[in-house]
Amino acid sequence: MKFNRILVCGLALILVRAASAKATDHDAAEKQLKQSLENHVLSLRAPSASNQLHFDSTGHMLGVLVPAPWTTGGLLQVKQISLKRDSLRIDGQRVLVALRSGKLSSSSPSLAAVLTERSVRIILDLDPTSVDDKEIGVVLRQIFEPTDIQLRIATYWVPAITAGPDVQSSETGKVVGTLEGARPVYKPSPGIVEPPKSLRTPDPDYTEDARKKHLQGTTELMVVINEKGLPEILEVVRGLGEGLDVKALEAISEWRFEPATYKGEPVAVMISVQMKFALY
């Protein structure tokens, strides 16, 4: 699968640039925000599966947070900035973090950011009496975190050195890797590590190129389902091309499970999933 090249930049530098325009000049402030944010990847402090997030003028989220792991709900690439008198709108595309195929058993795995076509919109309410870009910068720091995204991606998943691609073996209680926060990931083993149970499994979308070529088939994915039943680490083991691999990642990131259990406690496990693409 081809991984998209996307521009990852630290939020601190972006917001310093964004705060350089004069507060009294609306057009200049919008221009500076566009130059500083558009086409860059930002990291949400509170990852969410929602495609629209609304914040008040202090940066507090309005409505209910739909939680998601940072790897599937924490990153977006900014596509367009729109600054109005009473609001700032940030339109972007969801970015997923996926493991490059063949890197599962390496001591230094290669995770990469994958740009999807899933839209994300951020709406920030502003005080209509004063659109001050410096104040906007302060509030944006409440919404996005000034983290080193590339470093976090690189260290998010650590596989066990002896882990192999076959996660269906009979070994019991075997840890195949560790997620961020030192969270162990097990192999499912009925009677020992009970596998997760699927609750919601939306189908993947087709790409126009694949549809025109009547491309059908099955993608094989390796997925880490965390202790909350959410897909957290994704990998395309066998793909189809023509953009369908990314569509498979998009779909699996939205699947939901009843978590696996080990000794009665919810745990993260790695499972294999086959996703079928068929034209009817």
C-alpha positions in Angstrom: 0.0 0.0 0.0 1.3 3.4 -0.9 1.5 5.8 2.2 0.6 9.4 1.5 3.2 12.1 2.1 1.7 14.6 4.5 3.2 17.6 6.1 3.6 17.1 9.9 4.5 20.2 11.8 4.7 21.1 15.5 1.7 23.1 16.7 3.8 25.5 18.8 5.6 26.8 15.7 2.3 27.1 13.8 0.6 29.1 16.5 3.6 31.4 16.9 3.3 32.2 13.2 -0.5 32.5 13.3 -0.2 35.1 16.1 2.0 37.4 14.2 -0.7 39.2 12.2 -2.2 42.4 13.6 -5.2 41.7 15.8 -7.2 44.6 14.2 -6.8 43.2 10.6 -9.3 40.4 10.0 -8.0 39.7 6.5 -4.4 39.6 7.6 -5.3 37.3 10.5 -7.1 34.9 8.2 -4.3 34.9 5.7 -1.7 34.2 8.4 -3.9 31.3 9.8 -4.2 29.9 6.3 -0.5 30.1 5.7 0.3 28.5 9.0 -2.3 25.8 9.3 -3.4 24.7 5.8 -1.9 21.4 4.6 -0.4 20.7 8.0 -1.3 17.8 10.3 -2.6 18.7 13.8 -3.2 16.5 16.8 -6.3 16.8 18.9 -6.0 16.8 22.7 -9.2 14.8 22.9 -9.3 12.3 20.0 -12.8 11.8 18.6 -14.5 9.6 16.1 -16.9 12.4 15.3 -16.7 14.1 11.9 -17.6 17.5 13.4 -16.4 19.0 16.7 -17.7 22.3 18.1 -15.8 24.3 20.7 -16.8 27.4 22.7 -14.6 30.6 22.8 -12.5 29.1 25.6 -11.7 25.9 23.8 -14.1 23.7 25.7 -15.9 21.1 23.6 -19.7 21.5 23.2 -21.8 18.3 23.0 -20.7 14.7 23.7 -17.2 13.4 22.9 -17.2 10.2 20.9 -13.8 8.8 22.1 -11.3 7.2 19.8 -7.7 6.2 20.0 -5.2 8.8 19.0 -4.1 6.6 16.0 -7.6 6.6 14.5 -9.2 9.8 15.9 -6.5 12.2 16.9 -5.0 13.5 13.7 -6.3 15.6 10.8 -4.7 17.3 7.9 -6.0 20.9 7.5 -7.4 21.6 4.1 -9.2 24.9 4.5 -9.4 27.8 7.1 -12.3 30.2 7.2 -12.3 33.0 9.7 -15.6 34.8 10.3 -16.5 37.5 12.8 -17.9 35.1 15.3 -16.3 31.8 14.4 -13.2 30.0 13.0 -13.9 26.9 10.8 -11.2 24.4 10.2 -12.0 21.8 7.5 -9.7 18.8 7.2 -9.3 15.1 6.4 -8.9 12.3 8.9 -5.4 10.9 9.2 -4.9 7.3 10.4 -1.7 5.7 11.7 -1.0 2.3 10.2 1.8 -0.2 10.3 3.7 -0.8 7.1 3.1 -4.4 6.0 5.9 -6.7 6.9 7.1 -4.7 9.9 5.1 -6.6 12.6 8.0 -8.6 14.0 10.7 -5.9 13.7 12.2 -4.4 16.8 11.8 -1.0 15.2 8.5 -1.1 13.4 7.6 1.5 10.8 4.3 3.2 11.5 3.1 5.8 9.0 0.4 8.5 8.7 -2.2 7.6 6.1 -4.3 10.4 4.6 -8.0 9.4 4.1 -11.0 11.0 2.4 -13.0 11.2 5.6 -13.8 14.8 6.3 -13.4 16.4 9.8 -14.7 19.9 10.6 -13.7 21.9 13.7 -15.8 24.9 14.6 -14.5 27.4 17.2 -16.9 30.1 18.5 -15.3 33.5 18.8 -16.2 36.7 20.6 -17.9 38.7 17.8 -16.8 42.0 19.4 -13.1 41.2 19.0 -11.4 38.8 16.6 -7.9 38.7 18.0 -5.6 36.2 16.3 -3.4 36.0 19.4 -6.4 35.0 21.5 -7.3 32.5 18.8 -3.8 31.0 19.1 -4.2 30.6 22.9 -7.6 28.8 22.4 -6.2 26.6 19.7 -3.6 25.4 22.2 -6.6 24.1 24.3 -7.9 22.1 21.3 -4.7 20.9 19.7 -1.6 19.6 21.5 2.0 20.8 20.6 3.4 17.3 20.3 6.1 15.9 18.1 3.7 13.9 15.9 6.4 12.0 14.1 8.1 10.9 17.3 4.8 9.8 18.8 4.0 7.8 15.8 7.4 6.1 15.8 7.1 5.1 19.4 3.4 4.3 19.7 3.7 0.5 19.0 6.5 -1.8 20.2 6.2 -5.4 19.0 7.6 -8.3 21.1 10.9 -9.4 19.4 9.7 -12.9 19.1 6.3 -12.0 17.7 5.5 -13.4 14.3 2.7 -12.7 11.8 0.7 -15.7 12.9 -1.5 -14.4 15.8 -3.7 -17.4 15.7 -1.2 -19.9 17.3 -2.1 -22.0 20.3 0.4 -20.3 22.7 -1.5 -19.0 25.7 -1.3 -15.6 27.2 1.5 -14.5 24.8 2.2 -10.8 24.5 2.8 -9.8 20.9 3.5 -6.2 21.6 3.0 -3.1 23.7 0.9 0.0 23.0 1.6 3.5 24.1 1.3 3.7 27.9 2.9 0.2 28.4 -0.3 -1.6 27.6 0.3 -5.2 26.6 -1.3 -6.7 23.5 -2.1 -10.5 23.6 -2.9 -13.2 21.1 -6.5 -14.4 21.4 -6.8 -17.9 22.7 -10.3 -19.2 23.5 -10.5 -20.3 27.1 -7.4 -18.2 28.1 -7.5 -14.9 26.2 -11.1 -14.7 25.1 -11.4 -12.9 21.7 -13.3 -9.7 21.2 -16.9 -9.8 19.9 -17.9 -7.5 17.0 -20.7 -5.0 17.8 -20.6 -2.7 14.7 -18.9 -3.5 11.4 -19.6 -0.9 8.7 -18.8 -1.9 5.2 -16.0 -0.1 3.3 -16.6 2.4 0.5 -15.5 1.8 -3.1 -13.2 4.1 -5.0 -14.2 5.3 -8.4 -11.1 3.8 -10.0 -11.8 0.4 -8.5 -15.4 0.6 -9.6 -14.6 1.5 -13.1 -12.1 -1.4 -13.3 -14.7 -3.8 -11.7 -12.1 -4.6 -9.1 -13.3 -7.1 -6.5 -11.6 -9.2 -3.8 -10.7 -9.4 -0.2 -8.2 -7.4 1.8 -6.5 -9.0 4.9 -6.0 -6.7 7.8 -4.1 -7.1 11.1 -5.8 -5.1 13.8 -5.1 -4.4 17.5 -8.4 -4.1 19.3 -7.7 -2.3 22.6 -9.1 -2.9 26.1 -12.1 -0.6 25.3 -13.0 -2.5 22.1 -11.6 0.1 19.7 -9.2 -0.5 16.8 -5.9 1.1 17.7 -3.2 -0.3 15.5 -4.0 -1.1 11.8 -2.1 -2.9 9.1 -2.9 -4.0 5.6 -1.4 -7.5 5.2 -2.7 -8.2 1.8 -4.3 -5.5 -0.3 -6.1 -4.9 -3.6 -4.8 -1.5 -4.7 -6.7 1.3 -6.5 -7.3 3.0 -3.2 -9.3 0.1 -1.7 -6.6 -0.5 1.0 -7.1 2.9 2.5 -10.9 2.4 2.3 -10.4 -0.8 4.3 -8.4 1.1 6.9 -11.1 3.8 7.1 -13.8 1.2 7.6 -12.0 -1.0 10.2 -11.1 2.1 12.2 -14.9 2.6 12.8 -15.6 -1.0 13.8 -16.5 -1.5 17.5 -16.1 -4.5 19.7 -16.8 -6.0 23.0 -13.3 -6.1 24.4 -11.2 -9.3 24.7 -10.7 -10.6 28.3 -7.8 -12.2 30.1 -8.5 -13.6 33.6 -11.8 -11.7 33.5 -10.2 -8.3 32.7 -10.5 -6.4 29.4 -7.2 -6.5 27.4 -5.9 -5.5 24.0 -5.5 -8.2 21.4 -4.3 -8.5 17.9 -6.6 -10.2 15.4 -6.8 -10.9 11.7 -9.7 -9.5 9.7 -10.8 -10.1 6.2 -12.7 -7.4 4.4 -14.6 -8.2 1.2 -15.1 -5.7 -1.6 -17.8 -6.8 -4.0 -19.8 -5.1 -6.7 -23.5 -6.0 -6.9 
